[in-house]
Amino acid sequence: MDKPLDIVVLISGGGSNLQSIIDQVAAKKLNARICAVISNIADAYGLQRAKDAHIDTIIINHHDYNSRAEFDDQLIQKIEYYNPDLIVLAGFMRILSDEFVNHFHAKMINIHPSLLPKYRGLHTHKRALESGDKEHGLSIHYVSTELDGGPLILQKSIAVLADDTEETLAKRVLVEEHSAYPKVIQWFAEKRIQLIDNQVILDN
Ligand code: GAR
C-alpha cells in the first residue's frame, strides 16, 4: 500500500464530516493519517471527536488576532508544522485571505452543502427550498480565492421532497457528505487527482 496521505482537517463546528473521515481511516477504507485537527472555535464538538481518536488538536481563535492576515499567518504556521499532503476544510466557517489560499494552492479542498455554483455562502438549504428547487446536494471542490468558487471535484445531488424542511434537507445532504468526502480524499491518497491549468483531472 502507498504511504498514507497526511492530512490536516480544519473545522468550526460539530465535525460530523471529520468523524466520517476518522471512521473511514479506522476501517482502512481511507489510506490517510489525520495529523491534526484545527478549529477557530474553542468549544467546537469536532475537537472532542479528534481527541477521542487521539489526534492532535489546535485552537486558533480568530478573536485573539487583530487582523485576518495575522490569524491566517498563524494558521499557516500551525499547518506547515505538520507538512500535510492535503488540507481538508470540513465545516470550517472562516473566509480565508487570498494569501492563505494561494499559499496552499492545489493542496486544499472544501465541502459545501449545495450544488455549486448555486448558493455560495450560508443558509444553502433554506435558499434551495425558497427557490422551489427539485434537487439539492453537495459539492467538493479545490479552494480558490473566490468564495465557494474553486474547481469542482465531485457533486452529489438528492431529490428535494415536498415536505422537506431546512432540517430534514440538511440531514439528508449531510448523510451524502459523509460518504462523498472520504471517497474524494481517498482519490488523493491514490494520487488519482490533479489540478492542471485550473482543470480537475481524475484518472480512472
Ligand atoms: C457541512 O454541511 C458542510 O458542508 C458545511 O458545514 C457543515 C459542517 O458539518 N460547510 C459549509 O457550509 C462551508 N461553506 P460538520 O461540522 O458536522 O461536518
Boltz pocket constraint, residues with backbone or C-beta under 6 A from the ligand:
constraints:
  - pocket:
      binder: B
      contacts: [[A, 11], [A, 12], [A, 13], [A, 14], [A, 15], [A, 16], [A, 17], [A, 18], [A, 46], [A, 90], [A, 91], [A, 92], [A, 93], [A, 111], [A, 112], [A, 113], [A, 121], [A, 148], [A, 174], [A, 177]]
      max_distance: 6.0
